[in-house]
Amino acid sequence: MKYQVGDEILVLHSNEEGKVIEIINDKMVLIEVRGVKFPAYMDQIDFPYFHRFTKKKTAPEAPKPAKQYVDQVPKEKPTPNQIKVQDGVWLSFIPKFSYDEFDDEVVDYLKVYLVNKTGTAFAFHYKQLVFGNANFELKSESPAFKDFYLHDVPFGDLSDNPHFHFEFSLLTPDKKKAEFYETEVKLKGKQVFQRIEEMKDKNEPTFSYQLFKEYPERLEEDKFELSPLLAKGYKIYEANKIRQNLPPARSVVDLHIEKLTNEWQKMSNLEIISLQMKEFEKWYELALAHHQPTLVVIHGVGSGRLRDEIHDLLKVRSSVKTFINQYDARFGYGATEIFFQY
């Protein structure tokens, strides 16, 4: 008899190990596998020793790493530019592409970065302006030799010719440097399209505009002796009483050329608009000097050139809170109302 009661056996078809608990006859035995007893033919079982010897040892499974949650992931620290070359401050755009139904590459949006390639840290006030209104606004700091992500601009918004306006100041004040510095970039759709094509031809990831090379020096005020002016009969006023001696301001200013001169028919278009802008600047400054809350400028409808010139100036003046050119029963669409901030 090949097997005896108590022998360890291996069930061939399942590779499970058990033991013989009873000899039924010369062809069958009763076996127990994992607590279950059942009969088996001699040719369905075998001794397990050969199987144990030839079975490949498997390496123990490595323990699974503990589950990690988002708030446990260490935040990536911003790293400075690797090559620290003094090259001014830049406004940089990264186009993000996708493919349309014709498998053509199209730009979905632009990622906007402020790139500081100087050893100086700045505070900045940023506005993205569309038609004179702030579409996006941010106040923050730009560390030395670091890039600062501002926001995304949908590519379709470029049809509105957005302005990217900045006011910079030094984080560490310097008596030799300007108290603040204003600058801006104006984008036009056609111009951006050309820059993107050039960028792709050169296999570059971005296109950029330099905001300034070096932060400007403080302008020294000229000091001069006043007594010679007094001797010649000039009137000199104290600065804190200057408003008392200014001409009165106006709340409504009409810039139609026939209101400004009787000889306008002899003037060229350039001379006309120059005179109109000079008159606008005069009443604009007087309105500020008198701390007027608003000023209405009548520019007419016409070709819109005078209106556009005035609006372009208002978009970058920090003293202008907002301005509107909407229908008015008195002027139609031919006037712009300016709201000041002090």
GIRACOR-V154277 format. One record per backbone hydrogen bond with DSSP energy under -0.5 kcal/mol. CO is the residue of the C=O (numbers start at 0). NH is the residue of the N-H. If there is no record, write none. Layout:
((CO/NH) (CO/NH))
This chain:
((3/6) (6/19) (8/17) (9/11) (9/45) (10/13) (10/14) (10/15) (15/10) (17/8) (18/31) (19/5) (21/23) (21/29) (26/41) (27/23) (27/24) (28/30) (28/39) (29/20) (29/21) (30/37) (31/18) (32/35) (35/32) (37/30) (39/28) (40/43) (41/44) (43/11) (45/9) (47/51) (48/52) (49/53) (50/54) (68/71) (68/72) (69/72) (81/83) (82/84) (83/85) (84/86) (87/116) (88/210) (88/211) (89/91) (89/114) (90/208) (91/112) (92/94) (92/206) (93/110) (94/96) (95/107) (95/108) (97/105) (99/102) (103/99) (105/97) (105/107) (107/154) (108/95) (109/152) (110/93) (111/149) (111/150) (112/91) (112/114) (113/115) (113/147) (114/89) (114/116) (116/86) (116/87) (117/144) (120/170) (121/141) (122/168) (123/139) (124/166) (125/137) (126/128) (126/164) (127/134) (127/135) (128/162) (129/132) (132/129) (132/134) (135/127) (137/125) (139/123) (140/142) (141/121) (142/145) (144/80) (145/115) (147/113) (150/111) (152/109) (153/156) (154/157) (155/158) (156/159) (157/160) (157/188) (161/186) (162/128) (162/164) (163/184) (164/126) (165/182) (166/124) (167/180) (168/122) (170/172) (173/176) (175/217) (180/167) (182/165) (184/163) (187/191) (188/192) (189/193) (190/194) (191/195) (192/196) (193/197) (194/198) (195/199) (196/200) (197/201) (198/203) (199/202) (206/92) (208/90) (211/88) (215/177) (225/228) (225/229) (226/230) (227/231) (228/233) (229/232) (237/240) (238/241) (240/243) (240/244) (241/244) (242/245) (250/295) (252/254) (252/297) (255/258) (255/259) (256/259) (256/260) (262/265) (263/266) (267/271) (268/272) (269/273) (270/274) (271/275) (272/276) (273/277) (274/278) (275/279) (276/280) (277/281) (278/282) (279/283) (280/284) (281/285) (282/286) (283/287) (284/288) (285/289) (286/291) (287/290) (292/339) (294/296) (294/337) (295/252) (295/297) (296/298) (296/335) (297/254) (300/303) (303/307) (304/308) (305/309) (306/310) (307/311) (308/312) (309/313) (310/314) (312/315) (313/316) (315/317) (316/319) (318/320) (318/340) (321/338) (323/336) (327/331) (330/333) (331/327) (333/298) (333/299) (335/296) (335/337) (336/323) (337/294) (337/339) (338/320) (338/321))
